[in-house]
Amino acid sequence: MGQTGLLFVGAVLFINGLSLLGWVKGKSLVPMNIFVGLLQVITPLYLIFTANGDPAVILGASGLFLFGFTYLYVAANNTFDLDASGLGWFCLYVVAAALVYALFNIREANAAGYVFGVLWLQWAFLWFLFWLVLSLGRTSLTRYTGAVCATQGIITGFIPALILIGEPSLFTTELAIAIAVVGIVLDVIFFWTVKTTAATSPAATSPTY
């Protein structure tokens, strides 16, 4: 069930990233955010209710709410044209939680823990960018955030989910290193690309995302 959720986390990050880039128009991102937001709320509720008090299961399920509430918040913002600053401050809360989840996973000192530790660190960085754009008004970072978000949909959602579903033995320390390196390299490339083109681009406006 967790693997399926991760697969669709990748999908919604990809769609939301394209929205910040201006490639997904208007409110067309709302349905996917509702679908995945509900999935990421119902799934952890089920896992917690059937965990029989297992703290490891409850810990793993609890992190899913951070995604579910983010996506439902995005859907509400875009549907009702709400001010985005509230979502931005929630994203900062998610950053703090994601860093703790990363520590918990890395502390497990096994391959799967290292992979999920890296994933949580990358998600912390992405939600930090959301906070900068939505709450602090750093709209110059909008396109950069969109590029990072869409890419993370692939490297932190789509690819790990398919590996877990089809070949979980590939969840190795080497995979954790590969995801970390690819993520950092792409983040740097996107930053310099956006910085180089910013002077010739129209002024960014504050996104509803």
TIRO-2110 file (N, C-alpha, C; in Angstrom, 1 decimal):
// TIRO-2110
0.8, -1.2, 0.0, N, 1, A
0.0, 0.0, 0.0, CA, 1, A
0.9, 1.3, 0.0, C, 1, A
2.0, 1.2, 0.8, N, 2, A
2.9, 2.4, 0.8, CA, 2, A
3.5, 2.6, -0.5, C, 2, A
3.9, 1.5, -1.2, N, 3, A
4.5, 1.7, -2.5, CA, 3, A
3.6, 2.4, -3.5, C, 3, A
2.3, 2.0, -3.5, N, 4, A
1.3, 2.6, -4.4, CA, 4, A
1.2, 4.1, -4.0, C, 4, A
1.1, 4.4, -2.7, N, 5, A
1.0, 5.8, -2.3, CA, 5, A
2.2, 6.6, -2.8, C, 5, A
3.4, 6.0, -2.7, N, 6, A
4.6, 6.7, -3.2, CA, 6, A
4.6, 7.0, -4.7, C, 6, A
4.0, 6.0, -5.4, N, 7, A
3.9, 6.2, -6.9, CA, 7, A
3.1, 7.4, -7.2, C, 7, A
2.0, 7.6, -6.5, N, 8, A
1.1, 8.7, -6.8, CA, 8, A
1.6, 10.0, -6.2, C, 8, A
2.4, 9.9, -5.1, N, 9, A
3.1, 11.1, -4.7, CA, 9, A
3.9, 11.7, -5.8, C, 9, A
4.6, 10.8, -6.5, N, 10, A
5.4, 11.2, -7.6, CA, 10, A
4.6, 11.9, -8.7, C, 10, A
3.4, 11.3, -8.9, N, 11, A
2.5, 11.9, -10.0, CA, 11, A
2.1, 13.3, -9.6, C, 11, A
1.7, 13.5, -8.3, N, 12, A
1.2, 14.9, -8.0, CA, 12, A
2.3, 15.9, -7.9, C, 12, A
3.5, 15.5, -7.4, N, 13, A
4.6, 16.4, -7.4, CA, 13, A
5.0, 16.8, -8.9, C, 13, A
4.9, 15.9, -9.8, N, 14, A
5.2, 16.2, -11.2, CA, 14, A
4.2, 17.2, -11.7, C, 14, A
2.9, 17.0, -11.5, N, 15, A
1.9, 17.9, -11.9, CA, 15, A
2.0, 19.2, -11.3, C, 15, A
2.2, 19.3, -10.0, N, 16, A
2.4, 20.6, -9.3, CA, 16, A
3.6, 21.3, -9.7, C, 16, A
4.7, 20.6, -10.0, N, 17, A
5.9, 21.2, -10.5, CA, 17, A
5.6, 21.9, -11.9, C, 17, A
4.9, 21.2, -12.7, N, 18, A
4.6, 21.7, -14.1, CA, 18, A
3.7, 22.9, -13.9, C, 18, A
2.8, 22.9, -12.9, N, 19, A
2.0, 24.1, -12.7, CA, 19, A
2.8, 25.3, -12.3, C, 19, A
3.8, 25.1, -11.4, N, 20, A
4.6, 26.3, -11.1, CA, 20, A
5.5, 26.7, -12.3, C, 20, A
5.8, 25.8, -13.2, N, 21, A
6.5, 26.2, -14.4, CA, 21, A
5.6, 26.9, -15.5, C, 21, A
4.3, 26.8, -15.2, N, 22, A
3.3, 27.4, -16.1, CA, 22, A
2.8, 26.5, -17.2, C, 22, A
3.2, 25.2, -17.1, N, 23, A
2.8, 24.3, -18.2, CA, 23, A
1.5, 23.6, -17.9, C, 23, A
1.1, 23.5, -16.7, N, 24, A
-0.3, 23.0, -16.3, CA, 24, A
-1.1, 24.3, -15.9, C, 24, A
-2.2, 24.5, -16.6, N, 25, A
-2.8, 25.8, -16.5, CA, 25, A
-4.0, 25.8, -15.5, C, 25, A
-4.2, 27.0, -15.0, N, 26, A
-5.4, 27.3, -14.1, CA, 26, A
-5.5, 26.3, -13.0, C, 26, A
-6.8, 25.8, -12.8, N, 27, A
-7.1, 24.9, -11.7, CA, 27, A
-7.1, 23.5, -12.1, C, 27, A
-6.4, 23.1, -13.2, N, 28, A
-6.4, 21.8, -13.7, CA, 28, A
-5.6, 20.8, -12.8, C, 28, A
-4.8, 21.4, -11.9, N, 29, A
-4.0, 20.6, -11.0, CA, 29, A
-4.9, 20.1, -9.8, C, 29, A
-6.1, 20.7, -9.6, N, 30, A
-6.9, 20.4, -8.4, CA, 30, A
-7.3, 19.0, -8.3, C, 30, A
-7.8, 18.3, -9.4, N, 31, A
-8.3, 16.9, -9.2, CA, 31, A
-7.2, 16.0, -8.7, C, 31, A
-6.0, 16.1, -9.3, N, 32, A
-4.9, 15.2, -8.9, CA, 32, A
-4.6, 15.4, -7.4, C, 32, A
-4.6, 16.7, -7.0, N, 33, A
-4.2, 17.0, -5.6, CA, 33, A
-5.3, 16.4, -4.7, C, 33, A
-6.6, 16.4, -5.1, N, 34, A
-7.6, 15.9, -4.3, CA, 34, A
-7.5, 14.3, -4.2, C, 34, A
-7.3, 13.7, -5.4, N, 35, A
-7.2, 12.3, -5.4, CA, 35, A
-6.0, 11.8, -4.5, C, 35, A
-4.8, 12.3, -4.7, N, 36, A
-3.7, 11.9, -3.9, CA, 36, A
-3.8, 12.3, -2.5, C, 36, A
-4.3, 13.5, -2.3, N, 37, A
-4.4, 14.0, -0.9, CA, 37, A
-5.3, 13.1, -0.1, C, 37, A
-6.5, 12.6, -0.7, N, 38, A
-7.3, 11.7, 0.0, CA, 38, A
-6.7, 10.4, 0.2, C, 38, A
-5.9, 9.9, -0.8, N, 39, A
-5.2, 8.6, -0.7, CA, 39, A
-4.2, 8.7, 0.5, C, 39, A
-3.5, 9.8, 0.6, N, 40, A
-2.5, 9.9, 1.6, CA, 40, A
-3.1, 10.3, 3.0, C, 40, A
-4.4, 10.4, 3.1, N, 41, A
-5.0, 10.6, 4.4, CA, 41, A
-5.7, 9.3, 4.8, C, 41, A
-6.4, 8.6, 3.9, N, 42, A
-7.1, 7.4, 4.1, CA, 42, A
-6.1, 6.3, 4.4, C, 42, A
-5.0, 6.2, 3.6, N, 43, A
-4.1, 5.1, 3.8, CA, 43, A
-3.4, 5.1, 5.1, C, 43, A
-2.9, 6.2, 5.6, N, 44, A
-2.3, 6.1, 7.0, CA, 44, A
-3.3, 5.9, 8.1, C, 44, A
-4.5, 6.4, 7.9, N, 45, A
-5.6, 6.1, 8.9, CA, 45, A
-5.8, 4.6, 9.0, C, 45, A
-5.9, 3.9, 7.8, N, 46, A
-6.1, 2.4, 7.8, CA, 46, A
-4.9, 1.8, 8.5, C, 46, A
-3.7, 2.2, 8.1, N, 47, A
-2.4, 1.5, 8.6, CA, 47, A
-2.4, 1.7, 10.1, C, 47, A
-2.7, 2.9, 10.6, N, 48, A
-2.7, 3.1, 12.1, CA, 48, A
-3.7, 2.3, 12.8, C, 48, A
-4.9, 2.3, 12.3, N, 49, A
-6.0, 1.5, 12.9, CA, 49, A
-5.8, 0.0, 13.0, C, 49, A
-5.0, -0.5, 12.0, N, 50, A
-4.7, -1.9, 11.9, CA, 50, A
-3.3, -2.3, 12.4, C, 50, A
-2.6, -1.3, 13.0, N, 51, A
-1.2, -1.5, 13.4, CA, 51, A
-1.1, -2.3, 14.7, C, 51, A
-2.2, -2.5, 15.5, N, 52, A
-2.1, -3.2, 16.8, CA, 52, A
-1.1, -2.6, 17.7, C, 52, A
-0.9, -1.2, 17.6, N, 53, A
0.0, -0.6, 18.5, CA, 53, A
1.5, -0.7, 18.1, C, 53, A
1.8, -1.2, 16.9, N, 54, A
3.2, -1.4, 16.5, CA, 54, A
3.7, 0.0, 16.2, C, 54, A
4.7, 0.5, 17.0, N, 55, A
5.2, 1.8, 16.8, CA, 55, A
5.9, 2.1, 15.5, C, 55, A
6.5, 1.0, 14.9, N, 56, A
7.2, 1.2, 13.6, CA, 56, A
6.2, 1.5, 12.5, C, 56, A
5.1, 0.8, 12.5, N, 57, A
4.0, 1.0, 11.5, CA, 57, A
3.4, 2.3, 11.7, C, 57, A
3.1, 2.7, 13.0, N, 58, A
2.5, 4.0, 13.2, CA, 58, A
3.4, 5.1, 12.8, C, 58, A
4.7, 5.0, 13.1, N, 59, A
5.7, 6.0, 12.7, CA, 59, A
5.7, 6.2, 11.2, C, 59, A
5.8, 5.0, 10.4, N, 60, A
5.8, 5.1, 9.0, CA, 60, A
4.6, 5.7, 8.4, C, 60, A
3.4, 5.4, 9.0, N, 61, A
2.1, 5.9, 8.5, CA, 61, A
2.0, 7.3, 8.8, C, 61, A
2.5, 7.8, 9.9, N, 62, A
2.2, 9.2, 10.3, CA, 62, A
2.8, 10.2, 9.3, C, 62, A
3.9, 9.9, 8.7, N, 63, A
4.5, 10.8, 7.8, CA, 63, A
3.7, 11.0, 6.5, C, 63, A
2.8, 10.1, 6.2, N, 64, A
2.0, 10.2, 5.0, CA, 64, A
1.0, 11.4, 5.1, C, 64, A
0.6, 11.7, 6.3, N, 65, A
-0.3, 12.8, 6.5, CA, 65, A
0.3, 14.1, 6.1, C, 65, A
1.6, 14.3, 6.2, N, 66, A
2.2, 15.5, 5.8, CA, 66, A
2.0, 15.7, 4.3, C, 66, A
2.0, 14.7, 3.5, N, 67, A
1.8, 14.8, 2.1, CA, 67, A
0.3, 15.0, 1.8, C, 67, A
-0.5, 14.2, 2.5, N, 68, A
-2.0, 14.3, 2.2, CA, 68, A
-2.5, 15.6, 2.5, C, 68, A
-2.2, 16.2, 3.7, N, 69, A
-2.7, 17.5, 4.0, CA, 69, A
-2.1, 18.6, 3.1, C, 69, A
-0.9, 18.5, 2.7, N, 70, A
-0.3, 19.5, 1.7, CA, 70, A
-1.1, 19.5, 0.4, C, 70, A
-1.4, 18.3, -0.1, N, 71, A
-2.1, 18.3, -1.4, CA, 71, A
-3.6, 18.7, -1.3, C, 71, A
-4.2, 18.4, -0.2, N, 72, A
-5.6, 18.9, 0.0, CA, 72, A
-5.6, 20.4, 0.2, C, 72, A
-4.6, 20.9, 0.9, N, 73, A
-4.4, 22.3, 1.1, CA, 73, A
-4.2, 23.0, -0.3, C, 73, A
-3.4, 22.4, -1.1, N, 74, A
-3.2, 23.0, -2.5, CA, 74, A
-4.5, 23.0, -3.3, C, 74, A
-5.2, 21.9, -3.2, N, 75, A
-6.5, 21.9, -3.9, CA, 75, A
-7.5, 22.9, -3.4, C, 75, A
-7.5, 23.1, -2.0, N, 76, A
-8.4, 24.1, -1.5, CA, 76, A
-8.0, 25.5, -1.9, C, 76, A
-6.7, 25.8, -1.8, N, 77, A
-6.2, 27.1, -2.2, CA, 77, A
-6.6, 27.5, -3.6, C, 77, A
-6.4, 26.5, -4.5, N, 78, A
-6.7, 26.8, -5.9, CA, 78, A
-8.2, 26.8, -6.2, C, 78, A
-9.0, 26.0, -5.5, N, 79, A
-10.4, 26.0, -5.7, CA, 79, A
-11.1, 27.3, -5.2, C, 79, A
-10.6, 27.8, -4.1, N, 80, A
-11.3, 28.9, -3.4, CA, 80, A
-10.5, 30.2, -3.5, C, 80, A
-9.4, 30.1, -4.3, N, 81, A
-8.5, 31.3, -4.5, CA, 81, A
-8.1, 31.9, -3.1, C, 81, A
-7.6, 31.1, -2.2, N, 82, A
-7.1, 31.5, -0.9, CA, 82, A
-5.7, 32.1, -1.0, C, 82, A
-5.4, 32.9, 0.0, N, 83, A
-4.0, 33.4, 0.1, CA, 83, A
-3.1, 32.2, 0.4, C, 83, A
-1.9, 32.2, -0.2, N, 84, A
-1.1, 31.0, -0.2, CA, 84, A
-0.2, 31.0, 1.1, C, 84, A
-0.2, 32.1, 1.8, N, 85, A
0.8, 32.2, 2.9, CA, 85, A
0.6, 31.1, 4.0, C, 85, A
-0.7, 30.8, 4.3, N, 86, A
-0.9, 29.8, 5.3, CA, 86, A
-0.3, 28.4, 4.9, C, 86, A
-0.5, 28.1, 3.6, N, 87, A
0.1, 26.8, 3.1, CA, 87, A
1.6, 26.9, 3.2, C, 87, A
2.2, 28.1, 2.9, N, 88, A
3.6, 28.2, 3.0, CA, 88, A
4.1, 27.9, 4.4, C, 88, A
3.4, 28.5, 5.4, N, 89, A
3.9, 28.2, 6.8, CA, 89, A
3.7, 26.8, 7.2, C, 89, A
2.6, 26.2, 6.7, N, 90, A
2.5, 24.7, 6.9, CA, 90, A
3.7, 24.0, 6.3, C, 90, A
4.1, 24.4, 5.2, N, 91, A
5.3, 23.8, 4.5, CA, 91, A
6.5, 23.8, 5.4, C, 91, A
6.7, 25.0, 6.1, N, 92, A
7.8, 25.1, 7.0, CA, 92, A
7.7, 24.0, 8.1, C, 92, A
6.5, 23.8, 8.6, N, 93, A
6.3, 22.8, 9.6, CA, 93, A
6.6, 21.4, 9.0, C, 93, A
6.3, 21.2, 7.8, N, 94, A
6.6, 19.9, 7.1, CA, 94, A
8.1, 19.7, 7.0, C, 94, A
8.8, 20.8, 6.8, N, 95, A
10.3, 20.8, 6.7, CA, 95, A
10.9, 20.2, 8.0, C, 95, A
10.4, 20.8, 9.1, N, 96, A
10.9, 20.4, 10.4, CA, 96, A
10.6, 18.9, 10.6, C, 96, A
9.4, 18.5, 10.3, N, 97, A
9.0, 17.1, 10.5, CA, 97, A
9.8, 16.2, 9.6, C, 97, A
10.0, 16.6, 8.3, N, 98, A
10.8, 15.8, 7.4, CA, 98, A
12.2, 15.5, 7.8, C, 98, A
12.8, 16.5, 8.4, N, 99, A
14.2, 16.3, 8.9, CA, 99, A
14.2, 15.3, 10.0, C, 99, A
13.2, 15.3, 10.8, N, 100, A
13.2, 14.3, 11.9, CA, 100, A
12.9, 12.9, 11.3, C, 100, A
12.0, 12.8, 10.3, N, 101, A
11.8, 11.5, 9.7, CA, 101, A
13.1, 11.0, 9.0, C, 101, A
13.8, 11.9, 8.4, N, 102, A
15.1, 11.5, 7.7, CA, 102, A
16.0, 10.9, 8.8, C, 102, A
16.1, 11.6, 9.9, N, 103, A
17.0, 11.1, 11.0, CA, 103, A
16.6, 9.7, 11.5, C, 103, A
15.2, 9.6, 11.7, N, 104, A
14.7, 8.3, 12.1, CA, 104, A
15.1, 7.2, 11.1, C, 104, A
15.0, 7.4, 9.8, N, 105, A
15.3, 6.4, 8.8, CA, 105, A
16.7, 6.1, 8.7, C, 105, A
17.6, 7.1, 8.7, N, 106, A
19.0, 6.9, 8.6, CA, 106, A
19.5, 6.2, 9.8, C, 106, A
18.9, 6.4, 11.0, N, 107, A
19.3, 5.8, 12.2, CA, 107, A
19.1, 4.3, 12.2, C, 107, A
18.2, 3.8, 11.3, N, 108, A
18.0, 2.4, 11.2, CA, 108, A
19.2, 1.7, 10.7, C, 108, A
20.1, 2.4, 10.0, N, 109, A
21.4, 1.8, 9.6, CA, 109, A
21.2, 0.6, 8.7, C, 109, A
20.3, 0.7, 7.8, N, 110, A
20.1, -0.4, 6.7, CA, 110, A
19.8, 0.3, 5.4, C, 110, A
19.8, -0.5, 4.3, N, 111, A
19.7, 0.1, 3.0, CA, 111, A
18.4, 0.9, 2.8, C, 111, A
17.3, 0.2, 3.2, N, 112, A
16.0, 0.9, 3.0, CA, 112, A
15.9, 2.2, 3.8, C, 112, A
16.5, 2.1, 5.0, N, 113, A
16.5, 3.3, 5.9, CA, 113, A
17.3, 4.5, 5.2, C, 113, A
18.4, 4.1, 4.6, N, 114, A
19.2, 5.1, 4.0, CA, 114, A
18.5, 5.7, 2.8, C, 114, A
17.8, 4.9, 2.0, N, 115, A
17.1, 5.4, 0.8, CA, 115, A
16.0, 6.4, 1.3, C, 115, A
15.2, 5.9, 2.3, N, 116, A
14.1, 6.8, 2.7, CA, 116, A
14.6, 8.0, 3.5, C, 116, A
15.8, 7.9, 4.1, N, 117, A
16.4, 9.1, 4.7, CA, 117, A
16.8, 10.1, 3.7, C, 117, A
17.3, 9.7, 2.5, N, 118, A
17.6, 10.6, 1.4, CA, 118, A
16.3, 11.2, 0.9, C, 118, A
15.3, 10.4, 0.7, N, 119, A
14.1, 10.9, 0.2, CA, 119, A
13.5, 12.0, 1.1, C, 119, A
13.5, 11.7, 2.4, N, 120, A
13.0, 12.7, 3.3, CA, 120, A
13.8, 14.0, 3.3, C, 120, A
15.1, 13.9, 3.1, N, 121, A
15.9, 15.1, 3.0, CA, 121, A
15.6, 15.9, 1.8, C, 121, A
15.4, 15.2, 0.7, N, 122, A
15.0, 15.9, -0.6, CA, 122, A
13.6, 16.5, -0.5, C, 122, A
12.7, 15.9, 0.2, N, 123, A
11.4, 16.5, 0.4, CA, 123, A
11.5, 17.7, 1.3, C, 123, A
12.3, 17.6, 2.3, N, 124, A
12.5, 18.7, 3.2, CA, 124, A
13.0, 20.0, 2.4, C, 124, A
13.9, 19.7, 1.5, N, 125, A
14.4, 20.8, 0.7, CA, 125, A
13.3, 21.4, -0.2, C, 125, A
12.5, 20.5, -0.8, N, 126, A
11.4, 21.0, -1.7, CA, 126, A
10.4, 21.8, -0.9, C, 126, A
10.0, 21.3, 0.3, N, 127, A
9.0, 22.0, 1.1, CA, 127, A
9.6, 23.3, 1.6, C, 127, A
10.9, 23.4, 1.8, N, 128, A
11.5, 24.7, 2.2, CA, 128, A
11.4, 25.7, 1.1, C, 128, A
11.6, 25.2, -0.1, N, 129, A
11.4, 26.1, -1.3, CA, 129, A
9.9, 26.6, -1.3, C, 129, A
9.0, 25.7, -1.1, N, 130, A
7.6, 26.2, -1.1, CA, 130, A
7.4, 27.3, 0.0, C, 130, A
8.0, 27.1, 1.1, N, 131, A
7.8, 28.1, 2.2, CA, 131, A
8.4, 29.5, 1.7, C, 131, A
9.6, 29.4, 1.1, N, 132, A
10.2, 30.7, 0.6, CA, 132, A
9.3, 31.4, -0.4, C, 132, A
8.7, 30.6, -1.3, N, 133, A
7.9, 31.2, -2.4, CA, 133, A
6.6, 31.7, -1.8, C, 133, A
5.9, 30.8, -1.1, N, 134, A
4.5, 31.1, -0.7, CA, 134, A
4.4, 32.0, 0.5, C, 134, A
5.3, 31.9, 1.5, N, 135, A
5.1, 32.7, 2.7, CA, 135, A
6.0, 34.0, 2.7, C, 135, A
7.2, 33.8, 2.1, N, 136, A
8.2, 35.0, 2.2, CA, 136, A
8.2, 35.7, 0.9, C, 136, A
7.4, 35.3, -0.1, N, 137, A
7.2, 36.1, -1.3, CA, 137, A
8.4, 36.0, -2.3, C, 137, A
9.2, 35.0, -2.2, N, 138, A
10.4, 34.9, -3.0, CA, 138, A
10.0, 34.3, -4.4, C, 138, A
9.2, 35.1, -5.1, N, 139, A
8.7, 34.7, -6.4, CA, 139, A
9.7, 34.4, -7.5, C, 139, A
10.9, 35.0, -7.3, N, 140, A
12.0, 34.7, -8.2, CA, 140, A
12.4, 33.2, -8.2, C, 140, A
12.0, 32.5, -7.2, N, 141, A
12.3, 31.1, -7.1, CA, 141, A
11.2, 30.2, -7.6, C, 141, A
10.1, 30.8, -8.1, N, 142, A
8.9, 30.0, -8.5, CA, 142, A
9.3, 29.0, -9.5, C, 142, A
9.9, 29.4, -10.6, N, 143, A
10.2, 28.4, -11.7, CA, 143, A
11.3, 27.4, -11.2, C, 143, A
12.2, 27.9, -10.4, N, 144, A
13.2, 26.9, -9.9, CA, 144, A
12.5, 25.9, -9.0, C, 144, A
11.6, 26.3, -8.2, N, 145, A
10.8, 25.4, -7.3, CA, 145, A
10.0, 24.4, -8.2, C, 145, A
9.4, 24.9, -9.2, N, 146, A
8.7, 24.1, -10.1, CA, 146, A
9.5, 23.0, -10.8, C, 146, A
10.7, 23.4, -11.2, N, 147, A
11.6, 22.4, -11.8, CA, 147, A
12.1, 21.3, -10.8, C, 147, A
12.4, 21.8, -9.6, N, 148, A
12.8, 20.8, -8.5, CA, 148, A
11.6, 19.9, -8.2, C, 148, A
10.4, 20.5, -8.1, N, 149, A
9.2, 19.7, -7.7, CA, 149, A
8.9, 18.6, -8.8, C, 149, A
8.9, 19.0, -10.1, N, 150, A
8.6, 18.1, -11.1, CA, 150, A
9.6, 17.0, -11.2, C, 150, A
10.9, 17.3, -11.0, N, 151, A
12.0, 16.3, -11.0, CA, 151, A
11.9, 15.4, -9.8, C, 151, A
11.5, 15.9, -8.7, N, 152, A
11.4, 15.1, -7.5, CA, 152, A
10.2, 14.1, -7.7, C, 152, A
9.2, 14.5, -8.4, N, 153, A
8.2, 13.6, -8.7, CA, 153, A
8.7, 12.3, -9.4, C, 153, A
9.7, 12.4, -10.2, N, 154, A
10.3, 11.2, -10.8, CA, 154, A
11.3, 10.5, -9.9, C, 154, A
12.3, 11.3, -9.4, N, 155, A
13.4, 10.6, -8.7, CA, 155, A
13.1, 10.3, -7.2, C, 155, A
12.1, 10.9, -6.6, N, 156, A
11.7, 10.5, -5.2, CA, 156, A
10.4, 9.8, -5.1, C, 156, A
9.7, 9.8, -6.2, N, 157, A
8.4, 9.1, -6.2, CA, 157, A
8.3, 8.0, -7.2, C, 157, A
8.3, 8.3, -8.5, N, 158, A
8.0, 7.3, -9.5, CA, 158, A
9.1, 6.2, -9.5, C, 158, A
10.4, 6.5, -9.5, N, 159, A
11.4, 5.5, -9.6, CA, 159, A
11.5, 4.6, -8.3, C, 159, A
11.6, 5.2, -7.1, N, 160, A
11.6, 4.4, -5.9, CA, 160, A
10.3, 3.5, -5.8, C, 160, A
9.2, 4.0, -6.1, N, 161, A
7.9, 3.3, -6.0, CA, 161, A
8.0, 2.0, -6.9, C, 161, A
8.4, 2.2, -8.2, N, 162, A
8.4, 1.1, -9.1, CA, 162, A
9.5, 0.1, -8.7, C, 162, A
10.6, 0.5, -8.1, N, 163, A
11.6, -0.4, -7.6, CA, 163, A
11.0, -1.2, -6.4, C, 163, A
10.3, -0.5, -5.5, N, 164, A
9.7, -1.2, -4.4, CA, 164, A
8.6, -2.2, -4.8, C, 164, A
7.9, -1.9, -5.9, N, 165, A
6.8, -2.7, -6.3, CA, 165, A
7.4, -3.9, -7.1, C, 165, A
8.4, -3.7, -8.0, N, 166, A
8.8, -4.7, -8.9, CA, 166, A
10.1, -5.5, -8.5, C, 166, A
11.0, -4.7, -7.8, N, 167, A
12.3, -5.4, -7.5, CA, 167, A
12.9, -4.7, -6.2, C, 167, A
12.2, -5.0, -5.0, N, 168, A
12.6, -4.4, -3.8, CA, 168, A
14.1, -4.7, -3.4, C, 168, A
14.7, -5.7, -3.9, N, 169, A
16.1, -6.0, -3.6, CA, 169, A
17.0, -5.0, -4.1, C, 169, A
16.5, -4.1, -5.0, N, 170, A
17.4, -3.0, -5.5, CA, 170, A
17.4, -1.8, -4.6, C, 170, A
16.6, -1.9, -3.5, N, 171, A
16.6, -0.8, -2.5, CA, 171, A
17.9, -1.0, -1.7, C, 171, A
18.9, -0.4, -2.2, N, 172, A
20.3, -0.6, -1.6, CA, 172, A
20.9, 0.7, -1.2, C, 172, A
22.0, 0.6, -0.5, N, 173, A
22.7, 1.9, -0.1, CA, 173, A
23.2, 2.6, -1.4, C, 173, A
23.5, 1.8, -2.4, N, 174, A
24.0, 2.4, -3.7, CA, 174, A
22.8, 3.3, -4.3, C, 174, A
21.6, 2.8, -4.2, N, 175, A
20.4, 3.5, -4.7, CA, 175, A
20.3, 4.8, -3.9, C, 175, A
20.5, 4.8, -2.6, N, 176, A
20.4, 6.0, -1.8, CA, 176, A
21.4, 7.0, -2.3, C, 176, A
22.6, 6.6, -2.5, N, 177, A
23.7, 7.5, -3.0, CA, 177, A
23.4, 8.0, -4.3, C, 177, A
22.8, 7.2, -5.2, N, 178, A
22.5, 7.6, -6.6, CA, 178, A
21.4, 8.7, -6.6, C, 178, A
20.4, 8.5, -5.8, N, 179, A
19.3, 9.4, -5.7, CA, 179, A
19.8, 10.7, -5.1, C, 179, A
20.6, 10.7, -4.1, N, 180, A
21.2, 11.9, -3.5, CA, 180, A
22.0, 12.7, -4.5, C, 180, A
22.9, 12.0, -5.2, N, 181, A
23.8, 12.7, -6.2, CA, 181, A
23.0, 13.3, -7.3, C, 181, A
22.1, 12.5, -7.9, N, 182, A
21.3, 13.0, -9.0, CA, 182, A
20.4, 14.2, -8.6, C, 182, A
19.8, 14.1, -7.4, N, 183, A
19.0, 15.2, -6.9, CA, 183, A
19.8, 16.5, -6.7, C, 183, A
21.0, 16.4, -6.1, N, 184, A
21.8, 17.5, -5.9, CA, 184, A
22.3, 18.1, -7.2, C, 184, A
22.8, 17.3, -8.1, N, 185, A
23.3, 17.8, -9.4, CA, 185, A
22.2, 18.5, -10.2, C, 185, A
21.0, 17.9, -10.2, N, 186, A
19.9, 18.6, -10.9, CA, 186, A
19.4, 19.9, -10.3, C, 186, A
19.4, 19.9, -8.9, N, 187, A
19.1, 21.1, -8.2, CA, 187, A
20.0, 22.2, -8.6, C, 187, A
21.3, 21.9, -8.6, N, 188, A
22.3, 22.9, -9.0, CA, 188, A
22.2, 23.4, -10.4, C, 188, A
22.0, 22.4, -11.3, N, 189, A
21.8, 22.8, -12.8, CA, 189, A
20.6, 23.7, -12.9, C, 189, A
19.4, 23.3, -12.3, N, 190, A
18.2, 24.1, -12.4, CA, 190, A
18.4, 25.5, -11.9, C, 190, A
19.1, 25.6, -10.7, N, 191, A
19.4, 26.9, -10.1, CA, 191, A
20.1, 27.8, -11.1, C, 191, A
21.2, 27.3, -11.6, N, 192, A
22.0, 28.2, -12.5, CA, 192, A
21.3, 28.5, -13.8, C, 192, A
20.4, 27.5, -14.3, N, 193, A
19.7, 27.7, -15.5, CA, 193, A
18.6, 28.8, -15.3, C, 193, A
17.9, 28.8, -14.2, N, 194, A
16.9, 29.8, -13.9, CA, 194, A
17.6, 31.1, -13.6, C, 194, A
18.7, 31.1, -12.9, N, 195, A
19.4, 32.4, -12.7, CA, 195, A
19.8, 33.0, -14.0, C, 195, A
20.3, 32.2, -14.9, N, 196, A
20.8, 32.7, -16.2, CA, 196, A
19.7, 33.3, -17.0, C, 196, A
18.5, 32.7, -17.0, N, 197, A
17.4, 33.2, -17.8, CA, 197, A
16.5, 34.2, -17.1, C, 197, A
16.7, 34.4, -15.8, N, 198, A
15.8, 35.3, -15.1, CA, 198, A
15.7, 36.7, -15.6, C, 198, A
16.9, 37.2, -16.1, N, 199, A
16.9, 38.6, -16.6, CA, 199, A
16.1, 38.8, -17.8, C, 199, A
15.8, 37.8, -18.6, N, 200, A
15.1, 38.0, -19.8, CA, 200, A
13.6, 37.4, -19.7, C, 200, A
13.3, 36.9, -18.5, N, 201, A
11.9, 36.4, -18.3, CA, 201, A
11.0, 37.4, -17.7, C, 201, A
9.7, 37.3, -17.9, N, 202, A
8.7, 38.2, -17.3, CA, 202, A
8.8, 38.1, -15.8, C, 202, A
8.4, 39.2, -15.1, N, 203, A
8.4, 39.2, -13.6, CA, 203, A
7.5, 38.1, -13.1, C, 203, A
8.0, 37.3, -12.1, N, 204, A
7.1, 36.2, -11.6, CA, 204, A
6.1, 36.8, -10.7, C, 204, A
4.9, 36.1, -10.6, N, 205, A
3.9, 36.5, -9.7, CA, 205, A
3.7, 35.5, -8.7, C, 205, A
3.1, 35.8, -7.6, N, 206, A
3.0, 34.9, -6.4, CA, 206, A
2.0, 33.8, -6.8, C, 206, A
2.4, 32.5, -6.7, N, 207, A
1.6, 31.4, -7.1, CA, 207, A
0.6, 31.1, -6.0, C, 207, A
-0.5, 30.5, -6.4, N, 208, A
-1.5, 30.0, -5.5, CA, 208, A
-1.1, 28.7, -4.8, C, 208, A
-0.2, 27.9, -5.6, N, 209, A
0.3, 26.7, -5.0, CA, 209, A
0.8, 26.9, -3.6, C, 209, A
END
